[in-house]
Amino acid sequence: MKEKAKAMLLASFASDSLALGVHWIYNTNVIDKKFGRVEHLVKPIKQSYHKTKDKGEFTHYGDQTLVLLESIALNQGFDLKNFAREWQDFLQDYTGYIDQATKTTLANFQSGQNESSAGSHSTDLGGAARIAPLVYYYADDLGTLVAGARAQTAMTHNHPDVIATAEFFARATYQVLNGSSPIAALESVVKEDFCQNTPLGHWVAEGLESSGQDTREAILAFGQMCEIEAAFPATIHLIAKYEDNFKNALVEDAMAGGDSAARGLLAGMMLGAYHGLNAIPQDWLTDMTQYQRISDLIGRLD
C-alpha cells in the first residue's frame, strides 16, 4: 500500500502544479489560444491571479497542502493546534494569491478566535482539497484520517458541506488504497456513509451520470467556479470519465477552465492511488519545484 499511497500524494501535488498556469481562466478559448493543450507544467500569464508564480510551483491550494504535509512530518502526526500555528506563520510573508477564505480565517485568528472557531463560512472546494497528506499518513487508520480531514478543512472552511466533502474523499481514497476502483469507491461511500438524499448524494449522482459527456461541456454545465455545488460534481465527473486514464483526467481538468486546481487535487489523489507512480508523467514530477522537498518529507514519514 505504501507505493500506492506515495503515488496518491505525489499525484495530488502534480495535479495542482499542472493546473497552475491556467488556473481561474474561465474562457476556454483563451486557454486554447495562449497555451494549447496543457500536457506539461506551464508558467501563468502576467494577467493571472498567480503572476508571482513560475512554472512548476503550486497554487495557494498546493502551497497550503505542503504546509499540512510539513506539519505532519514535523509532529509525526496531525495536530490541529500545531497546524494552525504553522499555517499562520507560513502566510505571514506569503507572496502568492490569498483567497477570501484565507483572509477571513486569518482575520478571525487575529481577533482572538482559535483553530476550532476561526474558519470562514466559505463553500469553496479548496478547503477540502488539501487532504492528501492526511490520507498518506493515516492510510491504515480510517477513523483518525476522517477526523483529521474534517478538522483541517473546518479550520479555514467551516461549512458543513465542505467538511463533509473532505470526509467523503478521504473515505473514498482510503477504499481505493485498499483495492477498490475509484467509481466503486465513490458509490460505496455515498451509499454506506452518507445519505443519498442530500446535496452531496445528488452531486455524486450527477457527476457519475455525466461521465459520458464531453468534459468541457459537463464542467461548464455544473459551473467552473470554486463553490462546492459546482466543483464537487465536476470532480466526480473527472474521476468517473477518466477512471482508466490518469493523465487525460488532469489534462482535461486543466482544459475545462475555472477552479481546475481544487478539482485536480482531489481527482489526482484518487486516480493516483488507483494507477500508481508509473501513471504520472515523469516531467510532471521532475519539473515540480517542490518535488525533492516532498520526497524528503515522505521519507521522514516512512
C-alpha positions as CSV (number, residue, x, y, z in Angstrom):
1,M,0.0,0.0,0.0
2,K,2.9,2.4,0.7
3,E,3.8,2.8,-3.0
4,K,0.1,3.4,-3.9
5,A,-0.1,6.0,-1.1
6,K,3.1,7.7,-2.3
7,A,1.6,7.9,-5.8
8,M,-1.6,9.3,-4.4
9,L,0.2,12.1,-2.6
10,L,2.6,13.0,-5.5
11,A,-0.3,12.9,-8.0
12,S,-2.3,15.3,-5.9
13,F,0.5,17.8,-5.8
14,A,1.4,17.3,-9.5
15,S,-2.2,17.9,-10.5
16,D,-2.2,21.3,-8.7
17,S,1.1,22.2,-10.4
18,L,-0.3,21.3,-13.8
19,A,-3.4,23.4,-13.2
20,L,-1.3,26.5,-12.0
21,G,-0.7,28.0,-15.4
22,V,-4.3,28.1,-16.5
23,H,-6.0,28.3,-13.1
24,W,-9.0,30.5,-12.9
25,I,-9.1,31.2,-16.6
26,Y,-12.8,30.7,-17.3
27,N,-12.7,31.4,-21.1
28,T,-11.5,28.1,-22.5
29,N,-10.8,29.9,-25.8
30,V,-8.1,31.8,-24.0
31,I,-6.6,28.5,-22.7
32,D,-6.6,27.1,-26.3
33,K,-5.0,30.3,-27.8
34,K,-2.4,31.0,-25.2
35,F,-1.4,27.5,-24.0
36,G,-2.7,24.9,-26.5
37,R,-3.3,21.5,-24.9
38,V,-1.9,21.7,-21.3
39,E,0.1,18.4,-21.1
40,H,3.1,19.8,-19.3
41,L,3.7,22.2,-16.4
42,V,3.5,25.9,-17.6
43,K,4.0,29.3,-16.2
44,P,1.0,31.5,-15.5
45,I,0.5,34.5,-17.8
46,K,1.1,38.0,-16.5
47,Q,-2.6,38.7,-16.1
48,S,-3.0,35.6,-13.9
49,Y,-4.1,35.5,-10.2
50,H,-0.8,33.7,-9.8
51,K,1.5,36.2,-11.6
52,T,4.1,35.8,-8.8
53,K,4.5,32.1,-9.6
54,D,6.7,30.3,-12.0
55,K,6.4,27.0,-13.9
56,G,6.4,24.0,-11.5
57,E,5.2,25.9,-8.5
58,F,1.8,25.4,-6.8
59,T,-1.3,27.5,-6.4
60,H,-2.2,28.7,-3.0
61,Y,-4.1,25.4,-2.5
62,G,-1.0,23.3,-3.2
63,D,1.1,25.6,-1.0
64,Q,-1.2,25.0,1.9
65,T,-1.2,21.3,1.2
66,L,2.5,21.3,1.5
67,V,2.2,23.2,4.9
68,L,0.0,20.4,6.1
69,L,2.5,17.7,4.9
70,E,5.3,19.5,6.6
71,S,3.3,19.8,9.8
72,I,2.5,16.1,9.9
73,A,6.2,15.3,9.3
74,L,7.4,17.7,12.0
75,N,4.9,16.5,14.6
76,Q,4.8,12.8,13.5
77,G,1.1,13.1,13.1
78,F,-1.7,15.7,12.7
79,D,-2.2,18.1,15.5
80,L,-4.7,20.9,14.7
81,K,-3.2,23.4,17.1
82,N,0.3,23.0,15.6
83,F,-1.1,23.1,12.0
84,A,-3.0,26.3,12.8
85,R,0.2,28.0,14.1
86,E,2.3,26.7,11.2
87,W,-0.3,27.7,8.6
88,Q,-0.5,31.3,10.0
89,D,3.3,31.5,10.2
90,F,3.6,30.4,6.5
91,L,1.1,33.1,5.4
92,Q,2.8,36.0,7.2
93,D,5.3,36.6,4.3
94,Y,3.3,34.8,1.5
95,T,3.7,36.4,-1.9
96,G,1.1,34.2,-3.7
97,Y,-2.6,34.8,-4.1
98,I,-4.6,34.9,-0.8
99,D,-8.2,34.0,-1.3
100,Q,-11.2,35.3,0.7
101,A,-11.5,32.2,2.9
102,T,-7.9,32.6,3.9
103,K,-8.2,36.3,4.6
104,T,-11.3,35.7,6.7
105,T,-9.7,32.9,8.7
106,L,-6.5,35.0,9.3
107,A,-8.6,37.9,10.5
108,N,-10.6,35.6,12.8
109,F,-7.3,34.3,14.3
110,Q,-6.1,37.9,14.8
111,S,-9.3,38.8,16.6
112,G,-8.6,36.0,19.2
113,Q,-10.6,33.1,17.8
114,N,-8.9,29.7,18.0
115,E,-8.3,26.9,15.5
116,S,-11.7,25.4,16.1
117,S,-13.7,28.6,15.6
118,A,-11.7,30.8,13.2
119,G,-12.8,29.1,9.9
120,S,-14.6,31.1,7.3
121,H,-18.0,30.0,6.1
122,S,-16.7,29.6,2.5
123,T,-18.3,27.0,0.4
124,D,-15.3,26.7,-1.9
125,L,-13.9,23.2,-2.6
126,G,-10.4,24.3,-1.9
127,G,-10.6,23.8,1.8
128,A,-11.4,20.1,1.4
129,A,-8.8,19.6,-1.4
130,R,-5.7,19.7,0.8
131,I,-6.2,16.3,2.4
132,A,-3.7,14.1,0.5
133,P,-1.0,14.3,3.3
134,L,-3.5,13.1,5.8
135,V,-4.6,10.2,3.6
136,Y,-0.9,9.3,3.2
137,Y,-0.1,9.3,6.9
138,Y,-3.3,7.6,8.1
139,A,-3.7,5.2,5.2
140,D,-4.2,2.4,7.7
141,D,-6.4,4.3,10.3
142,L,-9.7,5.4,8.8
143,G,-11.1,6.9,11.9
144,T,-8.1,9.2,12.6
145,L,-8.0,10.0,8.9
146,V,-11.6,11.1,8.8
147,A,-11.3,13.2,12.0
148,G,-8.1,14.9,10.7
149,A,-9.6,15.6,7.2
150,R,-12.7,17.2,8.8
151,A,-10.6,19.3,11.3
152,Q,-8.1,20.7,8.8
153,T,-10.9,21.7,6.5
154,A,-13.0,23.3,9.2
155,M,-10.1,25.4,10.3
156,T,-10.4,27.5,7.1
157,H,-13.7,26.4,5.5
158,N,-16.2,25.9,8.4
159,H,-19.2,25.0,6.3
160,P,-20.9,21.6,6.8
161,D,-20.9,20.7,3.1
162,V,-17.2,21.4,2.6
163,I,-16.3,19.5,5.8
164,A,-18.5,16.6,4.6
165,T,-16.7,16.7,1.2
166,A,-13.3,16.3,2.9
167,E,-14.7,13.2,4.8
168,F,-16.2,11.8,1.6
169,F,-13.0,12.0,-0.4
170,A,-10.9,10.7,2.5
171,R,-13.1,7.7,2.8
172,A,-13.2,7.1,-1.0
173,T,-9.5,7.3,-1.4
174,Y,-9.0,5.0,1.6
175,Q,-11.1,2.4,-0.2
176,V,-9.0,2.9,-3.4
177,L,-5.8,2.3,-1.5
178,N,-7.4,-0.9,-0.1
179,G,-8.2,-2.3,-3.6
180,S,-11.4,-0.7,-4.8
181,S,-11.8,1.0,-8.1
182,P,-12.5,4.8,-8.0
183,I,-16.1,4.5,-9.2
184,A,-16.9,1.6,-6.9
185,A,-15.4,3.6,-4.0
186,L,-17.5,6.7,-4.8
187,E,-20.6,4.6,-5.0
188,S,-19.8,2.7,-1.8
189,V,-19.0,5.7,0.3
190,V,-22.1,7.6,-0.7
191,K,-24.3,4.5,0.0
192,E,-22.7,3.4,3.3
193,D,-21.6,6.7,4.9
194,F,-23.8,9.5,3.5
195,C,-27.5,9.8,2.9
196,Q,-28.1,9.7,-0.9
197,N,-31.0,12.2,-0.5
198,T,-28.6,15.1,0.4
199,P,-26.8,17.7,-1.7
200,L,-23.7,15.6,-1.5
201,G,-25.5,12.4,-2.6
202,H,-27.1,14.3,-5.5
203,W,-23.7,15.8,-6.6
204,V,-22.2,12.3,-6.7
205,A,-25.1,11.0,-8.8
206,E,-24.8,14.0,-11.1
207,G,-21.1,13.6,-11.6
208,L,-21.4,9.9,-12.3
209,E,-24.3,10.4,-14.8
210,S,-22.2,13.0,-16.7
211,S,-19.3,10.6,-17.4
212,G,-20.4,10.1,-21.0
213,Q,-20.4,13.8,-21.7
214,D,-17.6,15.9,-23.1
215,T,-15.6,17.3,-20.2
216,R,-15.7,20.9,-21.1
217,E,-19.5,20.8,-21.7
218,A,-20.1,18.9,-18.4
219,I,-18.0,21.2,-16.2
220,L,-19.4,24.3,-17.9
221,A,-22.9,22.9,-17.1
222,F,-22.0,22.2,-13.5
223,G,-20.1,25.5,-13.3
224,Q,-16.4,26.2,-13.5
225,M,-16.3,28.1,-10.2
226,C,-14.9,27.3,-6.8
227,E,-18.2,26.8,-5.0
228,I,-18.8,23.2,-3.9
229,E,-22.2,22.8,-5.7
230,A,-20.3,23.1,-9.0
231,A,-16.8,21.9,-8.2
232,F,-17.9,18.7,-6.4
233,P,-19.9,17.1,-9.2
234,A,-17.2,18.3,-11.7
235,T,-14.6,16.4,-9.7
236,I,-16.7,13.3,-9.7
237,H,-17.1,13.6,-13.5
238,L,-13.3,13.7,-13.9
239,I,-12.8,10.6,-11.7
240,A,-15.6,8.6,-13.4
241,K,-14.9,9.5,-17.0
242,Y,-11.2,9.0,-16.8
243,E,-11.0,6.2,-14.3
244,D,-8.7,4.3,-16.6
245,N,-6.6,7.3,-17.8
246,F,-4.8,9.3,-15.1
247,K,-3.1,11.8,-17.5
248,N,-6.2,12.6,-19.5
249,A,-8.2,13.3,-16.4
250,L,-5.9,16.0,-15.2
251,V,-5.2,17.4,-18.7
252,E,-8.9,17.7,-19.4
253,D,-9.4,19.2,-16.0
254,A,-7.0,22.0,-16.8
255,M,-8.5,22.5,-20.3
256,A,-12.0,22.9,-18.8
257,G,-11.0,26.1,-17.1
258,G,-12.1,27.7,-13.8
259,D,-11.1,26.2,-10.5
260,S,-9.1,23.4,-12.0
261,A,-6.6,23.3,-9.2
262,A,-9.1,22.3,-6.4
263,R,-10.7,19.7,-8.7
264,G,-7.3,18.4,-9.7
265,L,-6.0,18.0,-6.1
266,L,-8.9,15.6,-5.4
267,A,-9.2,13.8,-8.7
268,G,-5.4,13.4,-8.9
269,M,-5.4,12.0,-5.4
270,M,-8.0,9.3,-6.1
271,L,-6.7,8.4,-9.6
272,G,-3.1,8.4,-8.4
273,A,-4.0,6.0,-5.6
274,Y,-5.5,3.7,-8.3
275,H,-2.9,3.8,-11.0
276,G,0.3,4.2,-9.1
277,L,3.5,6.1,-9.8
278,N,4.0,4.9,-13.4
279,A,0.9,6.7,-14.5
280,I,2.2,10.1,-13.5
281,P,4.2,11.7,-16.4
282,Q,7.8,11.9,-15.3
283,D,8.1,15.6,-16.3
284,W,5.2,16.5,-14.0
285,L,7.4,15.3,-11.1
286,T,10.8,16.5,-12.3
287,D,9.5,19.9,-13.3
288,M,7.7,20.3,-10.0
289,T,9.7,22.8,-7.9
290,Q,9.0,21.1,-4.6
291,Y,9.4,17.5,-5.8
292,Q,12.6,16.8,-3.8
293,R,11.2,18.5,-0.7
294,I,8.0,16.4,-0.9
295,S,10.1,13.2,-1.4
296,D,12.2,14.1,1.6
297,L,9.1,14.6,3.7
298,I,7.7,11.3,2.6
299,G,11.0,9.7,3.6
300,R,10.6,11.2,7.1
301,L,7.1,9.8,7.5
302,D,8.0,6.2,6.5
